[in-house]
Amino acid sequence: MYITAASTISHQPTFKNAGFSKLIEPLKQDSELISPNFKDYIDAGLLRRMSKILRISVTAAKDCLQQAEIDQPGAIIVGTGLGCLQDTEKFLHNFLTIEGLLPPTSFIQSTHNTIAGQISLSIGNHGYNMTHTQNTLSFEHALIDTGLLLGEGNDNIIVGAADEYIEILSTIGEHLKLKPQINLTSGASFFIVSKEQSGKSIAKIKDIETIGLVQNIDEAVSNFLVNNDLKKSAIDLVLYSKSGDLKGSEQDSDVLKDFDADSELVNYTELIGIYPSNSSFALHYALDRIQTENSIKKVLIINGLNKINLGLTLIESLEA
């Protein structure tokens, strides 16, 4: 799979900012979502009725289309772990406080597939439209679906992921005893993926694998690389994700210890914060590093945000 465009809206200056990977530093506790001028991408009438997650998703997807100079994608595929939380919360509040008939808008826009549907409506696309919601592996499953569609003859597919932070998540985090330094954030990353290399191609996704109820992460990573005829020493950049509960654990050390001394190791949760589909940011970060540094040929994303789920994505430069 070849990626021809990428766009991210997040708590970092990632939107329309080539080379952002060289500029960003670990997030501060008080970071906020950096929003572009949505009116440049979304009609004002529609914009008023869109929640935050819909705004950032539609804008990032449209930005990808502009970059790739494509009017209509062959399909739209979205991964989201928690879906449209702002509208879900609003619907539940209305349900508890309003007597009689409820306003339908918040209910209609609270479902997980609203994101993909809104992108489709915004660009007038009537093709394949799918949402994957598999907790922290939602984006990886969206990528796998994209690969299957490319094999069936579809091309120039919009694939991405989005999740949003709402205040009640901090309260829930306290009940779950998450460490207070963890930044719960919002973000949306979208890409145009094609089956053939072109003049606009940025890099290629070589392989993707997901493992539920993973028993041995180090063994899983090693097997994944062996299946791609690679050793850990061949990886130039490792992007890994782990929750605060895993920080500094022996399991993490085992996974990372055998990579070559020249391999760069980056914990991308420190850069982007935590939301279920933040591995989509890691993909864009990898692409940006590949574009700006000739020395980076192979990148491995290890999504261990949820310690029982493992997502592995191998990205290669076009020269690899």
N, C-alpha and C positions, 0 to 999 in steps of 0.2 A: 504494500500500500504506500502510495506516495502522497505526501502532504504538500499542498500548493498554497495554503493560506492559513493563518492562525490569528486569533484575536482573544484577548482576555480582559475582563473588567474585574478589578479586585481591590484589596486594601493597599496595593502597591501601584506605582505609576507604570502599569503594563499596557494600557490601551494606546494603540497607534504610537508605540514608543520602541522602535527597533533598537536593540542593544540594552534593553532594560535590565538584563541579567547582570550587567556590570555595575548598575547603579543602585540596586536595592540592597538593603541591610535587613537583619532580623526585625520583625514587627515589634513595635512598642505596644504596651498594654492598652493605650487609648487610641489605637489606630481606627480609622473609619474608612468605609467604602469610598473610593475615588470615582465619582460619577462623571461621565462625559456629558456633552450637551445632547440629550436624548432627542430633542426636536430635529436634529440633523438627520435622524434615522427613522423616527416614528411620527406619524401624523398627530397633531396636537389633540384631536378629538379622541383618538385611541389611547394616547398617552395618559390622559386623566383617569382612565379606567384600569390602568395596568399597575400591578404591585411591583415592588422593587425587583424581584427575581425575573418577572416577565420583561421588564425594561432592559435589564442588563443582558438577558439572553437574546432577545430580538436584536438589540443593537450590535452585540458581538457577532451574531450570525450574519447580519446584513453587512457588517464590515468585512467579513470573510468573503462574501459574494463580490463586493467591490474590489477587493484585492485580487481575487482570481478572475475578475472580469467575466462573471457568469451571471446570466439572468435567472435561470432556474436550475436548482440542483436535481440530481437523479433521485434523491431520497433525503429525508430528515430524520436523524436518529439522536435521541437525547438520553443521557444518564442522569439520574438524580436520586440521592439517598432519601431525602425528607420531603421533596416536592415543594409546593407553594404554601409555606408555613404562615405567612402573613394573612393570606386569604382564609386558610383553615382556621386560624385563631379568630378572625373576624366572624366567620360563619358560626363557630361554636358560641361566641359571645352573643350574636344575634339570636341563636337558638334558645339561649338561657334567659335572655332579657326581653325579647319581643313576643307579645301575645298575638296569635292569629297567623296570617300568611307572612312568610319571611321573604326578604329581598333575595332574588335568585343569584345575583351576580357573584357574591362571595362564594357561594356553593359551587357554581359553575367553574370558577377560577381556582378552586381549592384542590382539584385533582392533580395527580402527578403529571398526567399527559397534557395538561394545559400548556406547558412550556413549548413542546413540539407543535401542538396545535396552533398556538399563537404565532409562532414563526411561519408556519404554513399559510395562515390567513394573511399575515403581513406582506408576503411576497406573492400570494396567489398560486401556491403550489398544490397540486392534486396528486402527487406521487406517494410512494411508500412513506409512512409516518409512524414512528415507533418510539416508545419510551421504555427504558430499562431501569428498574429500581431494585437493586440487589445490595442494599446497605453500602458499605465502603467499596464494593466492587462494581458499582453501577456503571462507571465510565468504561472500565475494561470490558464489560459485557456489551456496551454500545459499540466499542471498537471491533469486537469479535463479530457482531452482527453486520457491521460495515464491511468487513472482509468477506463475509458470506455473500452479501449483495453484489460486491464487486465481481465475485466469481460467477454470478448469475447474469452479468452483462450490464448492470447499472454502473453509472460513473458520476464523478463530481458530486460526491455525497457530503452533505453537511452533517457532521457528527460533533457532539460536544456534551458538556455537563454543567449543571448549575445547582447550587444550594444556597439558602439564605439564612442569616442569623436573625432571630427575634429575641427579645429580652427574656422571655420565659426559659430559653435554653440555658441561661446562666443559673437560674433557679434549679432547673433539672440537674445541671452539672454539679451543683452543691449537694443535692441529694445522692448523686452517684459518686460523690467524693472525688471528683476530678481535681487535679492540682490547680490552685488559683492562678498560676502563671500561664496556663494554657489560653491562647487567644482563640475564641470562637468567632468565626468570620463568615463573610459572604463572598461568593465568587462565581463567575461564569467564564468558561473557556470553550471556544468553538473553532472548528477546523474544516477545511475542504480537503477531501481525500479522493484520489483518483487511482486507477489501476495501472496507468502508464506514466512513465517519466516524461516531463515536458520542460519547457524553458522556465516555467514558474515553480517547478518542484523545489522544495526546501530540503527535505530529507525523506527517508523511508522508514516505515514501521516494519521491522523484520519479523517479529513474533510477539504474541500476547498469550498469557496463560493465567487462569484464575484457579485458586485452590481453596475450597471451603473446609473448615475444621482441620486446618493444617497442623501436622504433628511436629515436623522438623523443618524449620524455615531454611536453615543452611543447606540441608540436603535437597530441598525443593529448588533453591536457587542454583545449586551446582548441576542438578539434572537438567534444568531449563537451559543452562549454558552449554552443557554437553550436547543436548539435542540440536543446538545451533552451531556445533563444531567450534565452540569457544571455551577458553579458560578464563578464570577471573582476571588474570593478568592482562587480558586483551581489552578489558573495559577501561575507557578513559575517564568516564564520569559516572558515578553511582549516585542517583537521587533516591533517598530513602525516607520513609515516613513512619513515625511511631508516635503513639500517644504518650502523655506524661507518665502514665503508669509503667511504660516500657523503658523510659529513659534510663540509660546506664545499665540495663539488665544484661546478664550474661548471655542471654539468647541473642541480643543485638550484637554484642561483641563477636560472637561466633560467626554470625552472618557476614560481618564486615572485615574480619581479621585477615582473610586470605587474599584479599584484593592486592594488586601490585602497589608497591610504595608510591609509584607515580600516579596511581588512580586517585582522582579527586572524589571525596565523599561529602555529600551535601544533604543535610536534613531539611527537606523542603517545607516541613511544617513550621519551622522557625521563620521561614521567609513569608509564608502565605497565611499561616494560621490553620485552624482546623475546621473543616466542613467535610461531609461524607465523600464528596467527589473531588477533593483537592488534588488528586493525581492528574486531573486534566490540566491544572496549572503546571504540574511537573513536566508534562509533555511540551507545553509551550516554552517553558524555561529551557528544556533540553534543545528545542529547535533554535532558540535565540543564541544559546551557547555555540551550537554547531555553525550557525551563520556568522558569528563574530570571531570564532577561534578555529583556525585551520588544524590545530593539534587534536581537536576532539572529533573522533571518527565513530566511536561506539559509545552509546549511553544506555545504562540499565536503570529502569525505574522499579524500585521495590516498594510496593504499597503494603505496608504492614500497619496501617492506621488502626485497624481492628485486629487484635492479636490472634483471632481465630480465623481470619480471612487473609489470603495473600494474593496480591495481583502483581504480575511481572510483565514488563513491557520492554522490548529491545528496539532501540532506535539507532539507525546508522546514517552517516552522512552519505551523500551521493557518490563520494569518492572512495568510500570504505571498500 
